[in-house]
Amino acid sequence: MSEKMDDQQATAPTASGSKSEESVALRNWQLANGVTVMDSAYEYDEVEQNEMRSAKPWQKDPHYFKEVRISAVALLKMVIHARRGGNLEVMGLMQGRVDGNAFIIMDTFALPVEGTETRVNAQAQAYEYMSVYTDLCESEGKKEKVVGWYHSHPGYGCWLSGIDVATQALNQQFQEPWVAIVVDPLRTMSAGKVDIGAFRTYPQGYQPPVEEGPSEYQSIPLSKIEDFGVHCKQYYSLDVNFFKSELDSHILSALWSTYWLNTLSSSPLLTNAGYINNQIGDLSMKLRQVEKRWARSERTNDVMEQLDKAVKDAHTVCCELSCGVLMQHIKRAMFNRGESCDPNEDVRVDDEHIVENNAEDIAPPVSFDDVELPDEVVLVEAVN
């Protein structure tokens, strides 16, 4: 009997410790994504919503909507769904309401769609599921309407492709108010912060001012640059903020348990190996383009801007890799406490993750002077 009590006492701190670590991780995730407490968002005025939909003020101003506020529960559900999709695009719908110039997103639900690495196609099954799900929500007293859709862009940023623009424009024409959300699960895993964007398209025939365009620079793969550039003037982005309520704590804890376990049991360096390789390959092609134009003595502002963007991409890749290595050392210190955690010690990976490298290929150089830099890096150093 005493032995059982000793075992329970020994295991109790471990359980409480894991719970506390999980709660700390949840608080850090909320801080990193700027989640604030806003109980007023949960007050639904049906009369006000009906009046808003009847007045349709968004038809008079193409820039009427300026902000999207997403509940932490809805955000976490979107991220988990996108991560489960991996390299394939996923799609879902969002339920909420309109508050002045802002969308309030309260909840989301996934759709059974066929996704590829570049697009997502909704079939008859998805439309039937959508109809049944919304009817069941109404029968259960859930008043929030469907106000938009979300989908993922695995590894190539948050923006709208040509197909996305056509889909959003069609929904804005017949199902207003409507907003599009894009989530990048691979960049979210690498950066540790949710990579998300909200967009609305302009009415057909509307000419936005010349200075309008993407507000911030984001890395777009060369294979997607043409699609991005052709359609980037047909939509605009909205500010995205996140909120929660004190009543969300239980739902957030349940969702976080799944997200937390997946985060602990996976390594960004291994899970995103293909994404990292694509980033480095894309960066190499961009630098080769700059090198060719530089060799032809093209020293225009356009070339310098292209080089500056490539340097920013390289800096982003370096930071993400550094964070991945740091996370790996932290996990090793947490779960292998009996082993040495010297950062200078070689960290070996299972054989199934090794990509046929010889020992001399992965051996570190004695000094940086012994490293033969590629032409692209030499070019960047020469310019700087």
Secondary structure in CASP SS format (residue, H / E / C, confidence):
PFRMAT SS
TARGET T0000
AUTHOR 0000-0000-0000
METHOD secondary structure of the structure
MODEL  1
M C 1.00
S H 1.00
E H 1.00
K H 1.00
M H 1.00
D H 1.00
D H 1.00
Q H 1.00
Q H 1.00
A H 1.00
T H 1.00
A H 1.00
P H 1.00
T H 1.00
A H 1.00
S H 1.00
G H 1.00
S H 1.00
K H 1.00
S H 1.00
E H 1.00
E H 1.00
S H 1.00
V H 1.00
A H 1.00
L H 1.00
R H 1.00
N H 1.00
W H 1.00
Q H 1.00
L H 1.00
A H 1.00
N C 1.00
G C 1.00
V E 1.00
T E 1.00
V E 1.00
M C 1.00
D H 1.00
S H 1.00
A H 1.00
Y H 1.00
E C 1.00
Y C 1.00
D C 1.00
E H 1.00
V H 1.00
E H 1.00
Q H 1.00
N H 1.00
E H 1.00
M H 1.00
R H 1.00
S H 1.00
A H 1.00
K C 1.00
P H 1.00
W H 1.00
Q H 1.00
K C 1.00
D C 1.00
P C 1.00
H C 1.00
Y C 1.00
F C 1.00
K C 1.00
E E 1.00
V E 1.00
R E 1.00
I E 1.00
S E 1.00
A H 1.00
V H 1.00
A H 1.00
L H 1.00
L H 1.00
K H 1.00
M H 1.00
V H 1.00
I H 1.00
H H 1.00
A H 1.00
R H 1.00
R H 1.00
G H 1.00
G C 1.00
N C 1.00
L C 1.00
E C 1.00
V C 1.00
M E 1.00
G E 1.00
L E 1.00
M E 1.00
Q E 1.00
G E 1.00
R E 1.00
V E 1.00
D E 1.00
G C 1.00
N C 1.00
A E 1.00
F E 1.00
I E 1.00
I E 1.00
M E 1.00
D E 1.00
T E 1.00
F E 1.00
A E 1.00
L C 1.00
P C 1.00
V C 1.00
E E 1.00
G E 1.00
T C 1.00
E C 1.00
T C 1.00
R C 1.00
V E 1.00
N E 1.00
A C 1.00
Q C 1.00
A H 1.00
Q H 1.00
A H 1.00
Y H 1.00
E H 1.00
Y H 1.00
M H 1.00
S H 1.00
V H 1.00
Y H 1.00
T H 1.00
D H 1.00
L H 1.00
C H 1.00
E H 1.00
S H 1.00
E C 1.00
G C 1.00
K C 1.00
K C 1.00
E C 1.00
K E 1.00
V E 1.00
V E 1.00
G E 1.00
W E 1.00
Y E 1.00
H E 1.00
S E 1.00
H C 1.00
P C 1.00
G C 1.00
Y C 1.00
G C 1.00
C C 1.00
W C 1.00
L C 1.00
S C 1.00
G H 1.00
I H 1.00
D H 1.00
V H 1.00
A H 1.00
T H 1.00
Q H 1.00
A H 1.00
L H 1.00
N H 1.00
Q H 1.00
Q H 1.00
F H 1.00
Q C 1.00
E C 1.00
P C 1.00
W C 1.00
V E 1.00
A E 1.00
I E 1.00
V E 1.00
V E 1.00
D C 1.00
P H 1.00
L H 1.00
R H 1.00
T H 1.00
M H 1.00
S H 1.00
A H 1.00
G C 1.00
K C 1.00
V C 1.00
D C 1.00
I E 1.00
G E 1.00
A E 1.00
F E 1.00
R E 1.00
T E 1.00
Y C 1.00
P C 1.00
Q C 1.00
G C 1.00
Y C 1.00
Q C 1.00
P C 1.00
P C 1.00
V C 1.00
E C 1.00
E C 1.00
G C 1.00
P C 1.00
S C 1.00
E C 1.00
Y C 1.00
Q C 1.00
S C 1.00
I C 1.00
P C 1.00
L H 1.00
S H 1.00
K H 1.00
I H 1.00
E H 1.00
D H 1.00
F H 1.00
G H 1.00
V H 1.00
H H 1.00
C C 1.00
K C 1.00
Q C 1.00
Y E 1.00
Y E 1.00
S E 1.00
L E 1.00
D E 1.00
V E 1.00
N E 1.00
F E 1.00
F E 1.00
K E 1.00
S C 1.00
E H 1.00
L H 1.00
D H 1.00
S H 1.00
H H 1.00
I H 1.00
L H 1.00
S H 1.00
A H 1.00
L H 1.00
W H 1.00
S H 1.00
T H 1.00
Y H 1.00
W H 1.00
L H 1.00
N H 1.00
T H 1.00
L H 1.00
S H 1.00
S C 1.00
S C 1.00
P H 1.00
L H 1.00
L H 1.00
T H 1.00
N C 1.00
A H 1.00
G H 1.00
Y H 1.00
I H 1.00
N H 1.00
N H 1.00
Q H 1.00
I H 1.00
G H 1.00
D H 1.00
L H 1.00
S H 1.00
M H 1.00
K H 1.00
L H 1.00
R H 1.00
Q H 1.00
V H 1.00
E H 1.00
K H 1.00
R H 1.00
W H 1.00
A H 1.00
R C 1.00
S C 1.00
E C 1.00
R C 1.00
T C 1.00
N H 1.00
D H 1.00
V H 1.00
M H 1.00
E H 1.00
Q H 1.00
L H 1.00
D H 1.00
K H 1.00
A H 1.00
V H 1.00
K H 1.00
D H 1.00
A H 1.00
H H 1.00
T H 1.00
V H 1.00
C H 1.00
C H 1.00
E H 1.00
L H 1.00
S H 1.00
C H 1.00
G H 1.00
V H 1.00
L H 1.00
M H 1.00
Q H 1.00
H H 1.00
I H 1.00
K H 1.00
R H 1.00
A H 1.00
M H 1.00
F H 1.00
N C 1.00
R C 1.00
G C 1.00
E C 1.00
S C 1.00
C C 1.00
D C 1.00
P C 1.00
N C 1.00
E C 1.00
D C 1.00
V C 1.00
R C 1.00
V C 1.00
D C 1.00
D H 1.00
E H 1.00
H H 1.00
I C 1.00
V C 1.00
E C 1.00
N C 1.00
N C 1.00
A H 1.00
E H 1.00
D H 1.00
I H 1.00
A C 1.00
P C 1.00
P C 1.00
V C 1.00
S C 1.00
F H 1.00
D H 1.00
D H 1.00
V C 1.00
E C 1.00
L C 1.00
P C 1.00
D H 1.00
E H 1.00
V H 1.00
V H 1.00
L H 1.00
V H 1.00
E H 1.00
A H 1.00
V H 1.00
N C 1.00
END
